[in-house]
């Protein structure tokens, strides 16, 4: 019996998104709904890299509409996109690859680990 083919990288993804996609699907067998969450997280990775590039060499504070010094407008946007990506990745509930347990018992982690113990569709 051959292993199922890994899902293709979405064409819309750039380097950071493609890397995250490939690394994730190489380890985990995801359902279609999970692949959509992963695709969104990968798109966020690309957007974060682009925003970081735009900020490179820019001052952290700029003149506001009344001449006052304000945080560069990309900084809160970048923070929000990082939070969005983290939220999307958490929504996948992927277990640690090495199976390392957290210091405190975590029922959600245990449930996720048991779910991923058998590749999707292999035990039926």
C-alpha positions in Angstrom: 0.0 0.0 0.0 1.5 3.4 -1.0 1.3 6.5 1.1 -1.2 9.1 -0.1 0.3 12.0 -2.2 1.0 15.1 -0.2 -1.2 18.1 -1.0 0.4 20.4 -3.6 1.6 23.8 -2.5 -1.0 26.4 -3.4 0.2 28.5 -6.3 -0.5 31.8 -4.5 2.1 31.2 -1.8 5.5 32.8 -1.9 8.7 31.6 -0.3 7.8 31.8 3.4 4.4 30.4 2.9 5.7 27.6 0.6 8.3 26.6 3.2 5.7 26.5 6.0 3.3 24.4 3.8 5.9 21.9 2.8 7.3 21.5 6.3 3.8 20.9 7.7 2.4 18.5 5.1 5.7 16.5 5.2 4.9 15.6 8.9 1.1 15.7 9.2 -1.8 14.3 7.2 -4.4 17.0 7.2 -8.1 17.0 6.4 -9.4 19.4 3.7 -10.6 21.9 6.3 -7.2 21.8 8.1 -5.5 22.4 4.8 -7.5 25.6 4.3 -6.4 26.8 7.8 -2.8 25.9 6.9 -3.2 27.8 3.6 -4.4 30.9 5.4 -1.5 30.6 7.9 1.0 30.3 5.0 -0.5 33.4 3.3 0.0 35.2 6.6 3.6 34.1 6.7 4.1 35.6 3.2 2.4 38.9 4.3 4.5 39.1 7.4 7.7 38.7 5.4 6.6 41.4 3.0 5.7 43.8 5.8 9.0 43.1 7.6 10.8 44.0 4.3 8.8 47.2 4.1 9.9 48.1 7.6 13.5 47.3 7.1 15.5 50.5 7.5 12.4 52.5 8.4 12.2 54.5 11.6 10.0 53.0 14.3 8.2 56.3 14.8 7.0 58.8 12.2 5.3 62.1 12.1 1.5 61.8 12.6 -1.2 64.0 10.9 -0.6 66.8 13.4 3.2 66.5 13.4 3.3 64.4 16.6 5.5 61.4 16.7 3.6 58.1 16.4 4.4 54.5 15.9 5.1 53.5 12.3 1.7 52.4 11.0 3.1 49.0 9.8 4.1 48.0 13.4 0.6 47.4 14.7 -0.4 45.8 11.4 2.6 43.5 11.6 1.8 42.6 15.2 -1.8 41.8 14.2 -0.8 39.6 11.3 1.6 37.7 13.6 -1.2 37.2 16.1 -3.5 36.0 13.3 -1.0 33.5 12.0 -0.4 32.2 15.6 -4.2 31.8 16.0 -4.5 29.9 12.7 -1.7 27.6 13.6 -3.1 26.9 17.1 -6.4 26.1 15.4 -4.7 23.1 13.7 -4.0 21.6 17.1 -1.0 19.8 15.8 1.0 17.7 18.3 4.7 18.2 19.0 6.7 16.2 16.5 8.9 14.6 19.2 5.9 13.9 21.4 7.4 15.9 24.3 4.9 16.5 27.0 4.3 19.9 28.5 5.2 20.4 32.2 1.5 20.5 33.2 -1.0 17.9 32.0 -2.9 19.1 29.0 -6.0 17.1 27.9 -6.2 19.0 24.6 -2.7 18.0 23.8 -3.3 14.4 24.7 -6.4 14.4 22.5 -4.5 15.8 19.6 -1.7 13.3 20.0 -4.1 10.4 20.1 -5.8 11.8 17.0 -2.5 11.9 15.1 -1.2 8.6 16.3 -2.8 6.9 13.3 -2.7 8.6 9.9 -6.0 10.0 8.8 -8.2 7.2 7.3 -5.6 4.5 8.0 -7.4 2.8 10.9 -10.8 2.4 9.3 
